[in-house]
Amino acid sequence: MDLRYRVQMTTGTSVDKALNAVVTALGGSLRQGQHDMANAVFEAMKSGQHLVVQAGTGTGKSLGYLVPAIVRAAAGVDDDGENRTVVATATLALQRQLIEEDLPAATNALKTHLGRSVSFAVLKGRHNYVCLDKFNRDSQTASSDDDEDMALFEVSTSRLGKQAKKLRTWVAATDTGDRDDYPHDIDGRLWKSVTVSGRECIGASKCAWGQDCFAEKARATAQASDIVITNHALLVLDVIEGLPILPPHDVVVIDEAHELVDKTTNALAGSLDVAAVERAAKMSRKYIDNATYDRLMDCADSLGLAFNNVETFGTVTRIEEIVGSLHSAITSIRDVCKIAVNEIGTSSTDEPQVAAAKKRAKADLQEILNTSGVLLTTDDYGVNWLNTERSPIVHHAPLSVAEFLRDALFHDTTVVMTSATLTVGGKMDAVAKSVGLVPQSLRVSTQDGVDEPARSPAVELNWKGLDVGSPFDYARQGILYCASHLPPPSSTGVAEEALDELVDLIDAAGGRTLSLFSSWRGVERASEYLGIRFRGRADRPLIVAQKGDSVVDLVRRFKAEPRATLLGTVSLWQGIDVPGNTCTLVTIDRIPFPRPDDPVMSARAARVDAQGGSGFSSVQVPRAALLLAQGVGRLIRSTDDRGVVAILDSRLSTKSYGKTLRASLPPLWYTTDKALVLSSLRNLDASADAQSH
């Protein structure tokens, strides 16, 4: 039976009616784009056709996919996972919004319409939950070699010791063991000392604390739920590595889908350094031969010496091929890790604590073994580089993730990808190719720019692209201003002319500015300059983001200061929502092209160049377009918002690729007239003042 009729007969509702019920319960109003999206998502869930849907700011895209998932789930979930939907997000903020706000509101509003309640749960990686085995292990019996993390708990007078005391109290009372539920600040080292990865866990049946395991409880709840909220990283681990993490499902919704390529690249990347080898040796020392332990430590020393022999250019150096002493050192590490893994035997008589320690030791050794093998394999599908910013670390990453996603994700499940920014120059070809919907052998403009022969049959998957627009009238609500008279940005940082322009704009806006920069150096330079120019001006307060600052706290401070200017970098380019008069001006210092020393992006571009294409056009421009659209999207957040986005990079106006970039942005009214923009900002400031009195 057609699923749509099955749902209507069972529940007496439709997707449109269900969406109307939820929106009415929330006090909202009809948004045609949201209905178009919801019906397209439901159709994709029914037909199995993949959907890539761009839903502009204000569409309400979360309900645009949650309501179809709820309606579908109400028809009944079979034992094999039919009708279960997994939703993967890129950010914790959206994950919390879905699980704490949107899903409870939507399911409550639809209870009487659907005939049965629909359940939902959140599932995260094991490292997000306290491991009771590791937490309760007796630190007095652990040697400094095999469990140095426990020493963090032993000095109660230290900062870490005091945090550890709070952590112990919380673990005794918590039902979830979830880091996101922990109410205090916690040092990353301390949290790591009480968690394990999936590879390290020995399993609930073998663990002394298995019945009380927080991660297992979360997994059991997800197994019994209709809708499961997770993150991109866990989804990638589940589908690519074949780890049985997520419950059976037939539909995956990927929100913030513009992040999927980067999140997948990070999940498939690896690194190797001296500290990792030394740690693995110490963790396994009790379970391997002394000679093997000595060899591991010698290999760590050899790796350190080999790093010193690599000719470096700055802090990040591409390595075209692992050769010489570095090749020898990594080969030795690979070989001895293989021996050590085999020497760590398992026995049915092992105590749970011993079995857990062995599993963790083997997991560390196996990860180093796998990374070494990849580093020693020179092919056209990966890139290696050495980072010497602190202690030397050699990294590897795939050049493209398209075929991985094509084979592991899109062939097995129906996928809905959605974001406010998925088009480049008005088309979805680039994103579609970057995730494997269009195979690499079919040449179209691409986000990652890699045109390798497809491992899968060279046919385009069954997918549909849809742009449902936005309820905002961008051309009437906002201005896109390009300061075309400024000199183009240089590698030396933000030019003084651009900073003068920034001062003029902020002053005209009366503050009320979110100022975005492509680097921390730009934030620091602007902070110093604006601090001098606005010295003694109580009506021009500055809020300057620092590395590690909480975005939530920064936004709270910004909203509390009606004339503030908030300066920040990457974390503020996307995902923050400040409607109203607090933010009437968004400035962007430069087009966010990838850094020249970004090894992955530069390798992708170089490969396209080598194949006779343009790496700049097919790699750099699409990447910049998506991020620029995210930054520009910070301005108009409601139908009442008015304001200006100012791009302090003349290339948006003067270069040929500027047209493509502008076509990728929300359709604000475009101008290069500074006088007009300053006048508009002054009018907006006066209007905001009048509203506040």
C-alpha positions as CSV (number, residue, x, y, z in Angstrom):
1,M,0.0,0.0,0.0
2,D,1.2,3.5,-0.8
3,L,2.7,4.9,2.5
4,R,0.9,8.2,2.1
5,Y,-2.5,6.6,2.0
6,R,-1.5,4.3,4.8
7,V,-0.6,7.3,7.0
8,Q,-3.8,9.1,6.2
9,M,-6.0,6.1,6.9
10,T,-4.2,5.3,10.1
11,T,-4.0,8.8,11.5
12,G,-6.6,10.9,9.7
13,T,-4.1,13.6,8.8
14,S,-1.7,14.8,6.1
15,V,1.7,16.4,6.3
16,D,0.2,19.8,5.6
17,K,-2.4,19.4,8.3
18,A,0.1,18.1,10.7
19,L,2.5,21.0,10.0
20,N,-0.4,23.5,10.4
21,A,-1.3,21.9,13.8
22,V,2.3,22.3,15.0
23,V,2.8,25.8,13.8
24,T,-0.6,26.9,15.3
25,A,0.4,25.3,18.6
26,L,3.6,27.3,18.6
27,G,1.8,30.5,17.7
28,G,3.4,30.7,14.2
29,S,2.0,31.5,10.8
30,L,1.9,29.9,7.4
31,R,5.2,29.7,5.5
32,Q,4.8,28.3,2.0
33,G,8.4,27.3,1.8
34,Q,8.1,25.3,4.9
35,H,5.1,23.4,3.5
36,D,6.9,22.9,0.2
37,M,9.9,21.5,2.0
38,A,7.8,19.2,4.3
39,N,5.9,17.7,1.3
40,A,9.1,17.2,-0.6
41,V,10.8,15.5,2.4
42,F,7.8,13.2,2.9
43,E,7.8,12.3,-0.8
44,A,11.5,11.5,-0.6
45,M,10.9,9.3,2.5
46,K,8.1,7.5,0.6
47,S,9.9,7.1,-2.8
48,G,13.5,6.6,-1.7
49,Q,14.7,9.5,-4.0
50,H,17.5,11.5,-2.3
51,L,16.6,15.1,-1.6
52,V,18.9,18.2,-1.4
53,V,16.8,21.1,-0.1
54,Q,18.0,24.6,0.5
55,A,15.8,26.3,3.0
56,G,16.6,29.9,3.5
57,T,16.7,31.6,6.9
58,G,13.2,31.9,8.4
59,T,11.8,28.9,6.6
60,G,11.6,26.8,9.7
61,K,13.5,23.9,8.2
62,S,13.7,21.8,11.4
63,L,9.9,21.4,11.4
64,G,10.1,21.0,7.7
65,Y,11.7,17.6,8.1
66,L,10.6,16.7,11.7
67,V,6.9,16.8,11.0
68,P,7.2,14.4,8.0
69,A,9.3,12.1,10.1
70,I,6.7,12.2,12.9
71,V,3.8,11.5,10.6
72,R,5.7,8.6,9.0
73,A,6.6,7.2,12.3
74,A,3.0,7.3,13.5
75,A,2.2,4.7,10.8
76,G,4.2,2.2,12.8
77,V,7.8,1.2,13.2
78,D,8.7,-2.4,12.2
79,D,11.3,-4.4,14.0
80,D,13.8,-4.0,11.2
81,G,13.8,-0.2,11.6
82,E,11.4,0.6,8.8
83,N,10.1,4.2,9.2
84,R,12.8,5.2,11.7
85,T,14.5,8.4,10.9
86,V,18.0,9.5,12.0
87,V,18.7,13.2,12.0
88,A,22.4,14.3,12.0
89,T,23.5,17.8,12.9
90,A,26.9,19.5,12.7
91,T,26.5,21.6,15.9
92,L,25.6,21.0,19.5
93,A,23.4,24.0,19.5
94,L,21.1,22.6,16.8
95,Q,21.1,19.2,18.4
96,R,19.9,20.7,21.7
97,Q,17.3,22.8,19.9
98,L,15.9,19.7,18.2
99,I,15.8,17.5,21.3
100,E,14.8,20.1,23.9
101,E,12.5,22.4,21.9
102,D,11.4,21.3,18.4
103,L,10.7,17.6,18.9
104,P,8.8,18.0,22.3
105,A,6.7,20.8,20.8
106,A,5.9,19.0,17.6
107,T,5.1,15.6,19.2
108,N,2.9,17.2,21.9
109,A,1.0,19.2,19.3
110,L,0.3,16.1,17.2
111,K,-0.6,13.6,19.9
112,T,-4.4,13.9,19.3
113,H,-3.9,14.1,15.5
114,L,-1.8,11.0,15.0
115,G,-3.4,8.5,17.4
116,R,-0.2,7.5,19.1
117,S,2.8,9.1,20.6
118,V,6.1,9.3,18.6
119,S,9.3,8.7,20.6
120,F,12.7,10.4,20.1
121,A,16.1,10.2,21.6
122,V,19.6,11.7,21.2
123,L,22.6,9.4,20.7
124,K,26.3,10.6,20.9
125,G,29.7,9.0,20.7
126,R,30.9,7.0,23.7
127,H,33.4,9.7,24.6
128,N,30.5,12.0,25.5
129,Y,29.5,9.7,28.4
130,V,31.3,8.8,31.6
131,C,32.7,5.3,31.4
132,L,31.9,3.8,34.9
133,D,34.6,1.1,34.5
134,K,37.3,3.7,34.0
135,F,35.8,6.1,36.5
136,N,35.6,3.6,39.3
137,R,38.9,1.9,38.7
138,D,41.0,2.0,41.9
139,S,43.7,4.5,41.2
140,Q,45.9,3.0,44.0
141,T,46.3,-0.2,42.0
142,A,47.0,1.5,38.7
143,S,50.6,2.0,37.7
144,S,51.9,5.3,36.3
145,D,52.6,3.5,33.1
146,D,49.2,1.9,32.3
147,D,46.9,4.5,33.8
148,E,48.5,7.9,34.1
149,D,45.1,9.6,33.7
150,M,44.1,8.5,37.3
151,A,46.7,10.8,38.7
152,L,44.5,13.7,37.8
153,F,42.2,12.6,40.7
154,E,44.8,12.3,43.3
155,V,45.8,16.0,44.1
156,S,42.6,17.3,45.6
157,T,44.1,20.8,46.2
158,S,44.9,21.4,42.5
159,R,42.5,22.9,40.0
160,L,42.0,19.6,38.4
161,G,41.6,17.9,41.7
162,K,38.8,20.2,42.7
163,Q,37.1,19.6,39.4
164,A,37.5,15.9,39.9
165,K,35.8,16.1,43.3
166,K,32.8,17.9,41.6
167,L,32.8,15.3,38.9
168,R,32.6,12.4,41.4
169,T,29.7,14.0,43.1
170,W,27.9,14.5,39.8
171,V,28.5,11.0,38.6
172,A,27.0,9.6,41.8
173,A,23.7,11.5,41.1
174,T,23.4,11.7,37.3
175,D,21.0,9.6,35.2
176,T,22.8,10.3,31.9
177,G,26.5,10.6,32.4
178,D,26.4,13.0,29.4
179,R,29.0,15.7,29.3
180,D,26.4,18.2,28.0
181,D,24.4,17.7,31.2
182,Y,27.4,18.4,33.4
183,P,26.7,21.8,35.1
184,H,30.3,22.9,35.7
185,D,33.4,23.7,33.6
186,I,35.7,20.7,33.2
187,D,39.2,20.4,31.8
188,G,39.4,18.3,28.7
189,R,42.1,16.1,30.1
190,L,39.9,15.3,33.1
191,W,37.0,14.4,31.0
192,K,39.1,12.2,28.7
193,S,40.4,10.4,31.8
194,V,36.9,9.0,32.5
195,T,35.8,8.2,29.0
196,V,36.6,5.6,26.3
197,S,36.1,5.4,22.6
198,G,34.0,2.7,20.9
199,R,37.2,0.8,20.0
200,E,38.3,0.8,23.6
201,C,35.1,-0.4,25.1
202,I,35.0,-4.2,26.0
203,G,31.2,-4.3,25.7
204,A,28.5,-4.4,28.3
205,S,28.4,-8.2,28.7
206,K,32.1,-8.3,29.7
207,C,32.2,-5.1,31.8
208,A,31.7,-5.1,35.5
209,W,29.6,-1.9,35.1
210,G,27.8,-3.0,32.0
211,Q,24.3,-3.0,33.5
212,D,24.8,0.6,34.6
213,C,26.7,1.9,31.6
214,F,25.5,5.4,30.5
215,A,26.4,4.9,26.9
216,E,24.6,1.6,26.7
217,K,21.5,3.1,28.3
218,A,21.5,5.9,25.7
219,R,21.9,3.4,22.9
220,A,19.0,1.3,24.3
221,T,16.8,4.3,24.4
222,A,17.7,5.2,20.8
223,Q,16.9,1.6,19.7
224,A,13.4,2.0,21.1
225,S,12.8,5.4,19.5
226,D,11.2,6.5,16.3
227,I,13.4,9.5,15.7
228,V,17.1,9.5,16.7
229,I,19.1,12.8,16.8
230,T,22.9,12.4,16.4
231,N,25.8,14.3,14.9
232,H,27.7,14.1,11.6
233,A,30.7,12.4,13.1
234,L,28.8,9.6,14.6
235,L,26.8,9.1,11.4
236,V,30.1,8.9,9.5
237,L,31.6,6.3,11.9
238,D,28.4,4.2,11.6
239,V,28.2,4.2,7.8
240,I,31.8,4.3,6.8
241,E,33.5,2.1,9.4
242,G,30.6,-0.2,9.7
243,L,30.5,0.2,13.5
244,P,27.0,-0.8,14.8
245,I,26.3,2.5,16.6
246,L,23.0,3.7,15.3
247,P,19.8,1.7,15.4
248,P,18.4,0.3,12.1
249,H,16.9,3.1,10.0
250,D,15.9,3.7,6.4
251,V,16.0,7.5,6.3
252,V,18.8,9.9,7.2
253,V,18.2,13.7,7.4
254,I,21.4,15.7,7.4
255,D,20.9,19.2,8.7
256,E,23.7,21.8,8.3
257,A,24.6,19.7,5.3
258,H,27.1,22.3,4.1
259,E,29.4,20.9,6.8
260,L,29.1,17.2,5.8
261,V,32.2,17.1,3.5
262,D,34.4,18.6,6.2
263,K,33.0,16.4,9.0
264,T,33.6,13.3,6.9
265,T,37.1,14.4,5.9
266,N,37.9,14.9,9.6
267,A,36.5,11.5,10.5
268,L,38.6,9.7,7.9
269,A,41.8,11.7,8.7
270,G,44.5,10.5,11.1
271,S,47.7,11.6,12.7
272,L,50.8,10.3,14.3
273,D,53.3,11.8,16.7
274,V,55.9,10.8,19.3
275,A,53.5,11.2,22.3
276,A,50.9,8.8,20.8
277,V,53.5,6.0,20.3
278,E,54.9,6.5,23.8
279,R,51.4,6.5,25.4
280,A,50.5,3.3,23.5
281,A,53.7,1.6,24.7
282,K,53.0,2.6,28.3
283,M,49.4,1.4,28.2
284,S,50.4,-2.0,26.8
285,R,53.6,-2.5,28.8
286,K,52.1,-5.1,31.3
287,Y,50.7,-7.2,28.4
288,I,53.6,-7.4,25.9
289,D,57.2,-8.7,26.0
290,N,59.8,-6.3,27.5
291,A,61.7,-6.4,24.2
292,T,58.5,-5.3,22.3
293,Y,58.0,-2.4,24.8
294,D,61.6,-1.3,24.3
295,R,61.2,-1.4,20.5
296,L,58.1,0.8,20.8
297,M,60.0,3.3,22.8
298,D,62.9,3.2,20.4
299,C,60.5,3.8,17.5
300,A,59.1,6.8,19.3
301,D,62.7,8.2,19.6
302,S,63.3,7.5,15.9
303,L,60.1,9.2,14.8
304,G,61.2,12.3,16.7
305,L,64.6,12.3,15.0
306,A,63.0,11.7,11.6
307,F,60.7,14.8,12.1
308,N,63.8,16.9,12.6
309,N,65.1,15.7,9.1
310,V,62.0,16.9,7.2
311,E,62.5,20.2,5.4
312,T,59.7,22.4,6.5
313,F,58.2,25.6,5.1
314,G,56.4,27.4,7.9
315,T,54.4,25.5,10.5
316,V,52.4,23.4,7.9
317,T,54.4,21.5,5.2
318,R,52.8,19.2,2.6
319,I,54.6,15.9,2.2
320,E,54.2,14.6,-1.3
321,E,55.7,11.2,-0.4
322,I,56.9,9.6,2.9
323,V,60.6,8.9,2.2
324,G,64.0,8.5,3.9
325,S,64.3,8.4,7.7
326,L,60.6,9.3,8.2
327,H,59.6,6.3,6.0
328,S,61.9,4.0,8.0
329,A,60.6,5.3,11.3
330,I,56.9,4.9,10.4
331,T,57.6,1.4,8.9
332,S,59.2,0.3,12.1
333,I,56.3,1.7,14.1
334,R,53.8,-0.2,11.9
335,D,55.7,-3.5,12.3
336,V,56.2,-3.4,16.0
337,C,52.6,-2.3,16.6
338,K,51.5,-5.4,14.7
339,I,53.6,-7.5,17.0
340,A,52.4,-5.8,20.1
341,V,48.7,-6.2,19.1
342,N,49.2,-10.0,18.7
343,E,51.0,-10.2,22.0
344,I,48.1,-8.8,23.9
345,G,46.1,-12.0,24.2
346,T,42.7,-12.3,25.8
347,S,41.5,-14.9,28.2
348,S,38.1,-15.9,29.6
349,T,39.6,-15.7,33.0
350,D,40.6,-12.1,32.8
351,E,39.0,-9.8,35.4
352,P,36.8,-7.1,33.8
353,Q,39.3,-4.4,34.7
354,V,42.1,-6.4,33.1
355,A,40.0,-7.1,30.0
356,A,39.1,-3.4,29.7
357,A,42.8,-2.3,30.1
358,K,43.8,-4.8,27.4
359,K,41.1,-3.6,25.0
360,R,42.2,0.0,25.5
361,A,45.8,-0.8,24.9
362,K,45.0,-2.8,21.8
363,A,42.8,0.0,20.5
364,D,45.6,2.6,20.8
365,L,48.1,0.2,19.1
366,Q,45.6,-0.6,16.3
367,E,45.0,3.0,15.6
368,I,48.7,3.8,15.3
369,L,49.1,0.6,13.1
370,N,46.2,1.8,10.8
371,T,47.5,5.4,10.6
372,S,51.0,4.2,9.8
373,G,49.7,1.9,7.0
374,V,47.8,4.8,5.4
375,L,50.9,7.2,5.7
376,L,53.1,4.6,4.0
377,T,50.6,4.1,1.1
378,T,51.3,6.8,-1.5
379,D,48.4,7.2,-3.9
380,D,46.3,9.8,-5.6
381,Y,43.5,9.7,-3.1
382,G,45.1,11.2,0.0
383,V,47.3,14.0,1.3
384,N,50.0,14.0,4.0
385,W,51.4,17.0,5.9
386,L,53.6,17.8,8.8
387,N,52.4,20.4,11.4
388,T,55.2,21.8,13.6
389,E,53.2,24.5,15.4
390,R,53.8,22.8,18.7
391,S,55.3,19.3,18.8
392,P,55.6,17.8,15.3
393,I,52.6,15.8,14.1
394,V,52.3,14.1,10.7
395,H,48.7,14.0,9.4
396,H,46.8,12.4,6.6
397,A,43.4,13.0,5.1
398,P,41.5,11.9,2.0
399,L,41.5,14.2,-1.0
400,S,37.8,13.4,-1.7
401,V,35.1,11.9,0.4
402,A,32.5,11.7,-2.4
403,E,33.0,8.0,-3.2
404,F,33.0,7.0,0.5
405,L,29.7,8.7,1.0
406,R,28.3,7.5,-2.3
407,D,29.1,3.8,-1.5
408,A,28.5,3.8,2.3
409,L,25.6,6.2,2.8
410,F,23.6,6.9,-0.3
411,H,23.4,3.3,-1.6
412,D,21.9,2.0,1.6
413,T,19.5,4.7,2.9
414,T,17.3,7.5,1.7
415,V,19.1,10.8,2.5
416,V,17.7,14.3,2.9
417,M,20.3,17.0,3.0
418,T,19.3,20.4,4.1
419,S,20.9,23.8,5.0
420,A,20.3,27.5,4.4
421,T,23.3,27.5,2.1
422,L,23.7,24.7,-0.5
423,T,23.8,26.5,-3.8
424,V,26.9,28.0,-5.5
425,G,26.1,30.5,-8.2
426,G,22.4,29.4,-7.9
427,K,23.1,25.7,-8.6
428,M,23.5,22.6,-6.4
429,D,25.9,20.7,-8.7
430,A,28.9,21.5,-6.5
431,V,27.5,20.1,-3.3
432,A,25.9,17.1,-5.1
433,K,29.2,16.1,-6.6
434,S,31.2,16.7,-3.3
435,V,29.0,14.1,-1.5
436,G,28.9,11.6,-4.4
437,L,25.4,12.0,-5.7
438,V,27.0,12.9,-9.0
439,P,29.9,10.5,-9.6
440,Q,33.4,12.0,-10.1
441,S,33.5,10.8,-13.7
442,L,30.6,13.1,-14.6
443,R,32.3,16.5,-14.8
444,V,30.4,19.4,-13.3
445,S,31.5,22.3,-11.0
446,T,32.5,20.7,-7.7
447,Q,33.0,21.8,-4.1
448,D,36.0,19.5,-3.5
449,G,37.2,19.7,-7.1
450,V,38.4,16.1,-7.3
451,D,37.7,14.3,-10.6
452,E,38.9,10.8,-9.8
453,P,37.4,7.8,-11.6
454,A,34.3,6.6,-9.7
455,R,34.6,3.2,-8.0
456,S,30.8,2.9,-8.2
457,P,29.1,2.6,-11.6
458,A,29.4,6.0,-13.4
459,V,25.7,6.8,-13.1
460,E,24.1,9.7,-11.3
461,L,22.2,8.6,-8.2
462,N,18.4,9.3,-8.1
463,W,18.3,12.7,-6.4
464,K,16.3,15.9,-6.5
465,G,17.4,19.5,-5.7
466,L,15.0,22.0,-4.3
467,D,15.3,25.6,-3.2
468,V,12.2,26.6,-1.2
469,G,13.5,30.2,-0.7
470,S,12.9,32.3,2.4
471,P,9.9,34.2,3.8
472,F,12.1,37.2,4.1
473,D,12.0,40.0,1.5
474,Y,15.8,40.4,1.4
475,A,15.9,43.2,-1.2
476,R,13.6,45.4,0.9
477,Q,15.0,44.3,4.3
478,G,18.7,44.6,3.7
479,I,21.6,46.0,1.7
480,L,24.7,44.1,0.5
481,Y,27.5,46.7,0.4
482,C,30.9,46.0,-1.2
483,A,33.6,48.6,-0.4
484,S,34.9,48.5,-4.0
485,H,37.2,51.5,-3.4
486,L,39.4,49.6,-0.9
487,P,42.7,48.0,-1.9
488,P,42.4,44.2,-2.2
489,P,43.3,42.3,1.0
490,S,46.9,41.1,1.4
491,S,48.6,38.4,3.4
492,T,49.8,40.9,6.0
493,G,46.4,41.3,7.6
494,V,43.5,43.8,7.6
495,A,44.6,47.0,5.9
496,E,44.3,50.3,7.7
497,E,42.0,51.6,4.9
498,A,39.6,48.7,5.7
499,L,39.8,49.5,9.4
500,D,39.0,53.1,8.8
501,E,36.0,52.0,6.7
502,L,35.0,49.7,9.6
503,V,35.1,52.6,12.0
504,D,32.8,54.7,9.7
505,L,30.3,51.9,9.3
506,I,30.1,51.1,13.0
507,D,29.8,54.7,14.0
508,A,27.0,55.3,11.5
509,A,25.2,52.2,12.8
510,G,25.5,53.4,16.4
511,G,27.3,50.1,17.2
512,R,24.8,47.3,16.8
513,T,27.5,45.4,14.7
514,L,28.6,41.8,14.3
515,S,32.1,42.1,12.8
516,L,33.4,38.8,11.3
517,F,37.0,38.1,10.5
518,S,38.7,35.2,8.6
519,S,41.5,34.9,11.2
520,W,42.3,35.6,14.8
521,R,45.0,38.0,13.7
522,G,42.3,40.1,12.0
523,V,40.2,40.1,15.3
524,E,43.3,41.2,17.3
525,R,44.2,43.9,14.8
526,A,40.7,45.3,14.6
527,S,40.3,45.2,18.4
528,E,43.4,47.3,18.9
529,Y,42.4,49.8,16.2
530,L,38.8,50.2,17.2
531,G,39.8,50.4,20.9
532,I,41.9,53.5,20.0
533,R,39.4,55.1,17.7
534,F,36.5,54.6,20.1
535,R,38.5,55.3,23.3
536,G,36.3,57.1,25.8
537,R,33.1,56.3,23.9
538,A,30.8,54.6,26.3
539,D,28.3,54.3,23.4
540,R,30.6,52.2,21.4
541,P,31.4,49.2,23.6
542,L,33.5,46.4,22.1
543,I,33.1,42.7,22.8
544,V,36.1,40.8,21.5
545,A,36.0,37.0,21.2
546,Q,38.9,35.0,22.5
547,K,40.0,31.5,21.6
548,G,37.9,29.0,23.6
549,D,35.2,31.5,24.4
550,S,31.6,30.1,24.6
551,V,29.6,31.3,21.7
552,V,26.4,31.2,23.8
553,D,28.1,33.6,26.3
554,L,29.3,36.0,23.6
555,V,25.9,36.2,22.1
556,R,24.3,36.8,25.5
557,R,26.7,39.7,26.2
558,F,26.0,41.1,22.7
559,K,22.3,41.1,23.2
560,A,22.6,42.7,26.6
561,E,24.6,45.7,25.1
562,P,22.3,47.4,22.5
563,R,25.2,49.5,21.1
564,A,27.9,46.8,21.2
565,T,30.2,45.6,18.5
566,L,31.0,41.9,18.7
567,L,34.3,40.9,16.9
568,G,34.9,37.3,16.2
569,T,36.0,34.6,13.8
570,V,35.0,31.2,12.6
571,S,32.6,30.2,15.4
572,L,30.5,33.3,14.8
573,W,30.2,32.9,11.0
574,Q,27.3,30.4,11.3
575,G,24.7,29.2,13.7
576,I,24.1,32.3,15.8
577,D,20.7,34.0,15.8
578,V,20.5,37.7,16.9
579,P,17.2,39.2,15.5
580,G,16.1,42.8,16.1
581,N,18.0,46.0,16.6
582,T,21.0,44.5,18.4
583,C,22.5,43.6,15.0
584,T,21.8,46.0,12.1
585,L,25.3,45.8,10.6
586,V,27.3,42.7,9.7
587,T,30.8,43.3,8.4
588,I,33.1,40.7,6.8
589,D,36.8,41.5,6.4
590,R,37.5,39.4,3.3
591,I,36.1,36.7,1.1
592,P,36.8,33.5,3.1
593,F,38.9,31.7,0.6
594,P,40.8,28.7,2.1
595,R,44.1,29.5,3.6
596,P,47.0,29.0,1.2
597,D,48.6,26.6,3.8
598,D,45.5,24.5,4.1
599,P,47.0,21.2,3.0
600,V,43.7,19.4,2.0
601,M,42.2,22.3,0.1
602,S,45.4,23.2,-1.7
603,A,46.0,19.5,-2.6
604,R,42.4,19.3,-4.0
605,A,43.0,22.5,-6.1
606,A,46.4,21.3,-7.3
607,R,44.9,18.0,-8.5
608,V,42.3,19.8,-10.5
609,D,45.0,22.0,-12.0
610,A,47.0,19.0,-12.9
611,Q,44.0,17.5,-14.8
612,G,43.7,20.7,-16.9
613,G,40.9,22.3,-14.9
614,S,40.9,25.3,-12.6
615,G,41.4,24.4,-9.0
616,F,40.6,28.0,-8.0
617,S,37.2,28.0,-9.7
618,S,36.2,24.5,-8.8
619,V,37.6,24.3,-5.3
620,Q,38.4,27.7,-3.8
621,V,35.4,29.7,-5.1
622,P,32.6,27.2,-4.1
623,R,34.1,26.7,-0.6
624,A,34.3,30.5,-0.1
625,A,30.8,31.0,-1.5
626,L,29.2,28.6,1.1
627,L,31.0,30.1,4.0
628,L,30.4,33.7,2.8
629,A,26.6,32.9,2.5
630,Q,26.7,31.7,6.1
631,G,28.2,34.9,7.3
632,V,25.9,37.1,5.3
633,G,23.0,35.1,6.7
634,R,23.7,36.5,10.2
635,L,21.9,39.7,9.3
636,I,18.3,39.1,8.5
637,R,16.8,36.7,11.1
638,S,13.1,37.8,11.2
639,T,10.6,39.6,9.0
640,D,11.1,42.8,11.0
641,D,14.9,42.9,10.7
642,R,16.6,45.7,8.6
643,G,20.3,46.2,8.1
644,V,23.5,46.2,6.0
645,V,26.0,43.5,5.3
646,A,29.3,45.2,4.4
647,I,32.1,43.3,2.6
648,L,35.4,45.0,3.1
649,D,36.9,43.1,0.2
650,S,36.8,44.9,-3.2
651,R,37.3,41.7,-5.1
652,L,33.6,40.9,-4.6
653,S,33.0,43.8,-7.0
654,T,36.1,43.9,-9.2
655,K,36.9,40.2,-9.9
656,S,35.1,38.0,-12.4
657,Y,34.3,35.4,-9.7
658,G,32.5,38.1,-7.7
659,K,29.3,37.5,-9.7
660,T,29.3,33.8,-8.8
661,L,29.8,34.7,-5.1
662,R,27.0,37.3,-5.1
663,A,24.7,34.8,-6.8
664,S,25.3,32.4,-3.9
665,L,24.2,34.9,-1.3
666,P,20.7,35.9,0.0
667,P,19.3,38.4,-2.5
668,L,20.0,41.6,-0.6
669,W,19.9,44.9,-2.5
670,Y,23.5,45.3,-3.8
671,T,25.4,48.6,-3.9
672,T,29.0,50.0,-3.8
673,D,27.8,53.5,-2.7
674,K,29.3,54.2,0.7
675,A,27.4,57.4,1.2
676,L,24.1,55.7,0.7
677,V,25.0,52.9,3.1
678,L,26.1,55.3,5.8
679,S,22.9,57.3,5.5
680,S,20.8,54.1,5.7
681,L,22.7,53.0,8.8
682,R,22.1,56.4,10.5
683,N,18.4,56.1,9.7
684,L,18.3,52.6,11.2
685,D,20.1,53.8,14.3
686,A,17.6,56.7,14.8
687,S,14.7,54.3,14.3
688,A,16.1,51.9,16.8
689,D,16.5,54.7,19.3
690,A,12.9,55.8,18.8
691,Q,11.6,52.3,19.4
692,S,13.6,52.0,22.6
693,H,12.0,55.1,24.1
